[in-house]
């Protein structure tokens, strides 16, 4: 028996321990004394409740393998074919509450060193063996690996450019690792998931597939690989989804660019359907088409030949006629001047009182017959003329209560003439001059000389002295001044500073007939001399001076100055200031009788009795106060052919302020890249931001940290007509890149925004700037005499004669002021020698650009309607009022109401007024 026992020990190893339950001193292969007190269930093999699992060693941290079985007398681990020493086992047993059986659990540790020292054909593995009375059971093999993840990707994703709706595939092969790395995709550092976007697939062999590219798919993509050890990021791949440009529809053809004769019509289209984005191709073809056109020229009427004289009538007269048909007036041409009928005495004065010819009367005596005929003819002529004069005076007296001729409707409808300044093309900084005849002295004109032109000179940044005026030297311009001069006399005229919105109207008769005066206007182009309080008053337009100082005026001149305020009495306190003799600025009081100020949406119109310096300032009353800014973007090549510079200007929205920008850019060869736009800028203390967007990233490089620039609120609000600008420096990667496109966003923080869209060619070539922003008065202009005024002088005088005469029916200059919406501070007009003339001067200044004669005619028509109603009411009581009734009939005899289909384009509340 003892030999058998020993034999089974050597042959069965641990199996011997299972059956030798009574041996208390026997030792197994482990060298430990095996316990003999474990209960067992006869006839049952061990069943594993927990088998060891595959594990990964991270860095130097050992892993734990666990095995749990029931019923089990003993459990031991075997790794790589060798038993693990019992000392390395951690065992415990506990009672299963459900079965009442004891459960045995064994745990071992596997270190990194053990795995690294193993050099077998297989991976490092371990299993556990459990014993019971019937035999043994083996668990599954659990492999143990050392976990790692390489640093470098086997394939990094590459950047792509794709058209919109095209397919994009980004390839990614993660670094080698154990366990194998899982791959995720990031777009602009945010996780991309195919679960939330059906257009994106990230399941295909770690690649990212965008089925139909959208603009929103543009961005920076990163492949992210990770396992239990680490995470690795690939290089970033930039995806650009570009849009090729498409043409918009053609605009309508523009009107013919000449009023008469052969000209040009244009139509245009823009590359905005869609606009090229992200380096997409620019539209091919022309953006502008031109065709020739022929505008019908006005043809003035011409008289036909006179007809033959009729036979001598019994009244001793004969007639002849002619028609205005050689040629007839066409296309708004003028009617023929002169009468269409002619009558003359056909007896050379030898006609008796009864109408019979002298040779038909039998003479009573031959002596003295010639004397009798002569004296008889003279007497009859004198009597006829006297009767005619008396009849005409009685008729005119019955037709009007004013004692003068009222306005003839035909004169209003046909007598007005359009007014065009003489123009000459010139550069922005050029000086153009209109000179009088050689040797002419510009100080005075001889009495009675009728001139329809004057000398005018524009001087920019010049110190040239002008000729002396009768009562004082002219103001010599400095380098910061823009000056224009002209000689004016009794006929009056108009003086315009080109492209500034500043002009001066000298009414007819404002200057005495002798001598004439050399008048000037000067605009301050330097820093404002007005000392304004911080955050309060700002300059709304240029400082303007007119003179000479000793100018003697019998009626006020009308000065127009453009401004940049959104006029609103609730948000602005706008004041007129005048410079005193000690060079200090004083406020012109409201309801003053020394000047009158009318403010419309873009200009103020001043009636001034005396020369001096004037400026319009504004104080914001609320944060809703708005001043207009004009935005413009210019571009030019840099010293390096690969460089390109964009300059964005923000300037007060007045023609004068913008001309400073034009002069600067003309000097440096800048090209206007987009039509200037207006931005409302509120007085709410928020700054102005200028940013550049949608620059093609693979074609152009922009200087870092310059994509967004900012002006402080005080810089913009208190710019006082001085331009602000910021620059963007760009560099093209290849000389083959000839197109550039981007968006310029100009936005007030928490306010309005304007977008300037730039499409331009950067091919280095000589090209002209597109100066379509120039004003209508873009050349030097100065005129005197009737041609300087919209209203013909004869009509002007008849209106004044009519309305300057007060009458019981109230049809006087006050009614004219009311209908022209100038009925504030009537005291100013009342003190004038001719209130109606001053009112018409203000109308001329206000409508100098549009020449809207309909508004004046409509006002007179309304006055006639009012008069006709009052006349009809009184005609039943007063027989003499029947003659006034003709003012409201609308017939050709009605000088006010016979205006035809004229409409009044003015409204009573359309223009706010400020009276100073």
Beta strands, then each sheet from edge to edge (+ up, - down):
strand 1: 47-50
strand 2: 55-58
strand 3: 63-70
strand 4: 74-79
strand 5: 82-83
strand 6: 90-95
strand 7: 102-110
strand 8: 125-131
strand 9: 136-138
strand 10: 142-149
strand 11: 160-163
strand 12: 168-170
strand 13: 177-178
strand 14: 182-187
strand 15: 190-192
strand 16: 200-204
strand 17: 207-210
strand 18: 219-226
strand 19: 231-233
strand 20: 237-242
strand 21: 261-268
strand 22: 288-295
strand 23: 317-321
strand 24: 341-345
strand 25: 433-434
strand 26: 456-460
strand 27: 481-488
strand 28: 493-497
strand 29: 502-506
strand 30: 517-524
strand 31: 537-539
strand 32: 544-547
strand 33: 557-562
strand 34: 572-579
strand 35: 585-587
strand 36: 595-599
strand 37: 603-608
strand 38: 612-620
strand 39: 626-637
strand 40: 643-652
strand 41: 671-672
strand 42: 677-682
strand 43: 688-693
strand 44: 700-702
strand 45: 708-711
strand 46: 724-732
strand 47: 739-748
strand 48: 753-761
strand 49: 781-784
sheet 1: 1+ 3- 7+ 6-
sheet 2: 2+ 10+ 8- 4+ 5-
sheet 3: 2+ 10+ 13-
sheet 4: 2+ 10+ 8- 9+
sheet 5: 11+ 20+ 18- 14+ 15-
sheet 6: 11+ 20+ 18- 19+
sheet 7: 12+ 17- 16+
sheet 8: 21+ 22-
sheet 9: 23+ 24-
sheet 10: 25+ 26- 27+ 30- 32+ 38- 31+
sheet 11: 25+ 26- 27+ 30- 32+ 38- 34+ 35-
sheet 12: 36+ 37- 33+ 29- 28+ 49-
sheet 13: 41+ 39- 40+ 46- 44+
sheet 14: 41+ 39- 42+
sheet 15: 45+ 43- 47+ 48-
end
